[in-house]
Amino acid sequence: MMRYFSVANNGKSLLIKNISERVLTLFAVTVKYGVTVDTIDGKGIRNIGDDLRMNKTLGQGETVEVPLKLPDPVLLVVIFRDGEMVRREDISI
């Protein structure tokens, strides 16, 4: 499977870099966090997400910065256009 993006976590934000040889347009990014919650059975992990709408075009090697709401993201979901195709890439962090 071809990867289109790489992600670096600098603690305060995520840097999303276009590692493909194509010009890509980002439509939306969802940052998912795993948070510990109290349940009837004890502690559990619940995933919450932060959705960001963007209309940003990235050329080869270009990056975009996404601010973090919580310190430990677990997954990044990127919705983007590659030519005429709209694609989704899930990136574990």
Rosetta silent file (secondary structure, phi, psi, omega in degrees, C-alpha in Angstrom):
SEQUENCE: MMRYFSVANNGKSLLIKNISERVLTLFAVTVKYGVTVDTIDGKGIRNIGDDLRMNKTLGQGETVEVPLKLPDPVLLVVIFRDGEMVRREDISI
SCORE:     score description
SCORE:     0.000 S_00000001
   1 L     0.000  130.665 -179.426    0.000    0.000    0.000 S_00000001
   2 L   -76.489  133.364  175.542    1.386    3.380   -0.982 S_00000001
   3 L   -96.251  139.143 -179.732    1.834    5.920    1.798 S_00000001
   4 L  -104.352  -25.519 -173.480    1.146    9.559    0.983 S_00000001
   5 E  -133.356  151.931  166.541    2.035   11.224    4.298 S_00000001
   6 E  -119.210  155.111 -176.763    4.460   10.992    7.204 S_00000001
   7 E  -130.341  134.499  174.672    3.680   12.444   10.632 S_00000001
   8 E  -122.420  133.801  178.600    5.998   13.879   13.280 S_00000001
   9 E  -102.623  116.015  178.883    4.822   14.738   16.797 S_00000001
  10 L  -100.313   11.212  177.644    6.724   17.665   18.319 S_00000001
  11 L    99.030  -38.940 -179.912    4.664   17.657   21.541 S_00000001
  12 L  -108.656  -19.186 -178.748    2.468   20.664   20.773 S_00000001
  13 E  -155.674  166.896  173.528    1.454   19.837   17.202 S_00000001
  14 E  -105.967  135.314  175.512    1.615   17.232   14.470 S_00000001
  15 E  -104.338  114.625 -178.688    3.621   17.953   11.331 S_00000001
  16 E  -100.689  120.862 -176.504    2.041   16.229    8.328 S_00000001
  17 E  -115.117  133.716  175.260    4.417   15.909    5.377 S_00000001
  18 E   -76.702  110.125 -179.810    3.534   14.967    1.802 S_00000001
  19 L  -101.711    4.818  177.949    5.982   12.137    0.985 S_00000001
  20 L   -86.735  173.462  177.502    4.419   11.293   -2.375 S_00000001
  21 L   -94.858   11.392 -176.619    5.558   12.663   -5.720 S_00000001
  22 L  -112.009  161.688  170.835    2.137   14.213   -6.340 S_00000001
  23 L   -86.515  125.362 -176.498    0.393   17.442   -5.412 S_00000001
  24 E  -120.669  146.347  176.561   -2.294   16.572   -2.833 S_00000001
  25 E  -112.142  117.434  177.115   -5.171   18.622   -1.407 S_00000001
  26 E   -80.569  127.843  176.040   -6.049   18.017    2.252 S_00000001
  27 E   -97.563  -45.294 -176.046   -9.771   18.334    2.964 S_00000001
  28 E  -152.358  151.151  176.358   -9.980   17.193    6.591 S_00000001
  29 E  -132.752  134.452  173.534   -7.840   15.803    9.380 S_00000001
  30 E  -119.864  124.013  175.835   -9.045   13.920   12.460 S_00000001
  31 E  -101.495  123.553 -179.574   -6.692   13.494   15.411 S_00000001
  32 E  -107.138  139.054 -179.155   -7.772   10.637   17.710 S_00000001
  33 E  -121.598  144.659  172.591   -6.736   10.379   21.341 S_00000001
  34 E  -101.288  115.603 -179.008   -7.013    7.445   23.752 S_00000001
  35 E  -114.592  145.490  178.942   -8.189    8.699   27.143 S_00000001
  36 E   -84.420  131.328  179.375   -8.597    6.694   30.333 S_00000001
  37 E  -128.850  154.708  174.251  -12.127    6.695   31.751 S_00000001
  38 E   -86.485  132.281  177.430  -13.769    5.142   34.799 S_00000001
  39 E  -124.197  176.410  178.058  -16.326    2.461   33.992 S_00000001
  40 L   -61.982  -35.468 -178.306  -18.486    0.127   36.075 S_00000001
  41 L   -87.638    2.826 -177.128  -15.875   -2.616   35.544 S_00000001
  42 E   124.965 -144.819  179.928  -12.919   -0.382   36.403 S_00000001
  43 E   -92.771  148.474  177.902  -10.816    1.738   34.120 S_00000001
  44 E  -144.798  171.945  178.412  -11.066    1.660   30.347 S_00000001
  45 E  -111.986  132.936  178.067   -9.805    3.512   27.318 S_00000001
  46 E  -122.259  136.641  177.885  -12.104    5.594   25.180 S_00000001
  47 E   -91.715  130.905  174.224  -11.156    7.114   21.848 S_00000001
  48 E  -124.458  154.249 -176.543  -12.121   10.719   21.204 S_00000001
  49 E  -129.073  152.212  176.107  -11.432   12.708   18.059 S_00000001
  50 E  -119.575  111.802 -178.178  -10.773   16.284   17.052 S_00000001
  51 E   -92.028  131.156  177.545  -11.967   17.074   13.499 S_00000001
  52 E  -125.450  124.818  175.661  -10.283   19.865   11.568 S_00000001
  53 E   -89.900  134.819  177.004  -11.517   21.075    8.194 S_00000001
  54 E  -148.817  154.975  174.914   -8.863   22.405    5.871 S_00000001
  55 E  -131.350   74.136 -171.691   -8.457   23.112    2.212 S_00000001
  56 E  -118.052  128.005  177.369   -4.679   23.019    1.931 S_00000001
  57 E   -95.576  129.083  179.861   -2.678   21.995   -1.140 S_00000001
  58 E  -119.636  124.497  172.665    0.662   20.324   -0.438 S_00000001
  59 L   -82.621  176.525  179.383    3.358   19.780   -3.040 S_00000001
  60 L   -56.518  126.339  177.948    6.028   17.103   -2.732 S_00000001
  61 L    82.922   -5.849 -179.620    7.910   17.512    0.574 S_00000001
  62 L   -80.565  153.872 -178.629    5.640   20.272    1.910 S_00000001
  63 E  -125.627  159.972  172.026    4.225   20.126    5.443 S_00000001
  64 E  -133.883  145.436 -177.402    1.235   21.423    7.362 S_00000001
  65 E  -104.708  132.736  179.323    1.038   21.834   11.143 S_00000001
  66 E  -120.265  119.422 -178.873   -1.967   20.601   13.142 S_00000001
  67 E   -69.204  147.569  178.345   -2.234   21.733   16.801 S_00000001
  68 L   -96.521  140.495  175.471   -2.806   19.082   19.488 S_00000001
  69 L   -90.610  -31.853  179.266   -5.597   19.382   22.078 S_00000001
  70 L  -128.058  159.662 -172.206   -4.201   16.585   24.292 S_00000001
  71 L   -74.551  -22.826 -172.129   -0.597   15.386   24.685 S_00000001
  72 L  -123.809   82.140  175.738   -0.846   11.781   23.414 S_00000001
  73 E   -71.991  150.493  179.995   -2.519   11.263   20.025 S_00000001
  74 E  -115.691  -23.228 -175.849   -2.867    7.657   18.849 S_00000001
  75 E  -150.924  143.817  174.345   -4.215    7.966   15.286 S_00000001
  76 E  -123.479  128.268  177.204   -4.392   10.513   12.494 S_00000001
  77 E  -112.419  122.338 -177.722   -7.022   10.233    9.748 S_00000001
  78 E  -116.032  125.183  173.818   -6.329   12.308    6.619 S_00000001
  79 E  -106.651  126.069 -173.326   -8.954   12.877    3.880 S_00000001
  80 E  -151.140  165.332  176.631   -7.387   14.232    0.706 S_00000001
  81 E  -105.924  131.831  175.132   -7.610   14.502   -3.069 S_00000001
  82 E  -122.223   97.485 -174.369   -5.076   12.762   -5.291 S_00000001
  83 L    66.988 -118.997  178.669   -5.828   13.885   -8.845 S_00000001
  84 L   -94.884   -6.328 -176.200   -9.485   12.983   -9.422 S_00000001
  85 E   -96.443  138.737  170.280   -9.646   10.492   -6.521 S_00000001
  86 E   -99.086  127.105 -174.414  -10.629   11.324   -2.932 S_00000001
  87 E  -125.423  166.062  176.196   -8.679    9.105   -0.549 S_00000001
  88 E  -131.336  135.632  175.225   -8.323    8.392    3.159 S_00000001
  89 E  -128.679  125.609  176.046   -5.119    7.491    4.969 S_00000001
  90 E  -100.048  127.422 -176.554   -5.040    6.292    8.600 S_00000001
  91 E  -124.934  117.841  175.341   -1.683    6.812   10.319 S_00000001
  92 E   -75.047  138.981 -177.595   -0.863    5.316   13.716 S_00000001
  93 L  -109.690    0.000    0.000    1.175    7.646   15.876 S_00000001
